[in-house]
Structure formats: C-alpha cells, structure tokens
C-alpha cells in the first residue's frame, strides 16, 4: 500500500483540526508484586494516604503503606486479577464511607 505525500498531508491536517487540545495528565505506577490482598506499586510519588488507586479489571486499592520508593495498596476485589507489571492509576479521591442517622445513634 502506497500513500502519497498529499494524502498524508491531508490526513494529518484533518487529525489536527479534530484535536480539541485537551490533555489527560495522570500519575501512573507499576505493580511490583501482589500477595495476600496487598499490591506493592512503584511510581506513585504523590499518592495520598487512603487514596483510591485504580487497577486493571475493575479492581481498586487503597494506599496505606507510603514508602519512599513504593506504595502498599490494600486491594478491594479479586487480587488474582492484578498481576506484576500492571498499571496503577491515581484517582485523587480519598476513601469515603457514607454515614446516616442510624450510625450516629439518631
């Protein structure tokens, strides 16, 4: 398949015109190891204590053990779905638990 220069130029112009200029910047780390419902992740330097971290296959983890070079995540969900080398993405959200009047004794 041969693409001519003018076709390539036109294709590039169309793609540039469609681009909305937005950029998604997220802090992403890599799973180092998984065991006993805990994942060790490197590369999340700015993660907050108790922050939710998104992992593949709909699994989330909560950052608890913040060390200088890695973070320990307690996994919510099937830990067998999380593997070494998987990407872990910060959500910027700290874990929340809703509380109603019954919990307050009302």
N, C-alpha and C positions, 0 to 999 in steps of 0.2 A: 504494500500500500504506500503510495507516494502522496505526500501533502505538499502542495505548492506554497511558496512564501506568502503570496497574497491571501490564501486561505487561512494560513496560520495567523497572519496579522489580523485578519477579520475576527477569527475565533478569540484571540487574546483581547481585542477591543470589546467584544461582546461580554466576555467574562469580567473585565474591568468595570464596565458600565453597570453590570448586575450587582457588583460587590457593594454592600451597604456601609463599609468602613468600620463595622464593629469588630472588636477583638475579644475573645474569651480568654482571660488570663486566670489560670488556676494553678494552685500548688499541688503537684502530683508526686507521690513517692512510690517506692517499690517494695513489695513484700519480700522480706528476707527469709522468714521461716514461719511455720504455723504449727501449733500444738496445744492440746488441752483447752481449746476455745480461745486461744490468745494468738495474735499475729504480731510479729516484730516487723516494723516498717522503717525504711530509711528515706530521707529526702523531704520530710515534712517539718522543716525547721521552725515554722511559725505556728504550728498547731497549738490550740489551747487545751488545757486540761478539761476533760469531759466533752470535748468536741466530737460530733459525729463525723466519721470518715466513711466515704462510700467506696465499696469494693465491688468486684465483678459479681454477676449473677444475683443482684439484688440484696447482697449481704452488706450490712453496715457494722461498724465497730465504733467503740467509744475510747478515745485516747485517755489513758490513765497514767501509764508509766512514761514520763517525759525525760528522756536522757539526752545527752549531748549529741550523739550520733544516730539515735534511733528512737522510735516510739513504740510502746506496747499498747495494742488495741484489744479490748475485750470484745469478742465477736457476738453479734446478735444475728442468729440464723445458723445455717448449716456450715460449720467450719470446713467440712470436706470439700466445699465448693471454692474455697480460697486456696490458692497454690503459690509456691515460691515463684517470684518473678511477676506476679500480678500487679497491676497498677492500683494505687490507693489515692483517692482524691479528697481533699479537704472540702467540707461543706460550709464552714464558717458558722455553723449552728451548734450551740451547746445543748446537751441533752436536757429535755424538759419533761416534767411529769405533771399532767393536769390534776388539780385538787379541787374537790367540790365541798359543799357544806357538810356532808356525811363524814368526810375525813377530818374536818375541823371540829366535829362534835356538835354541829348545829341541827 
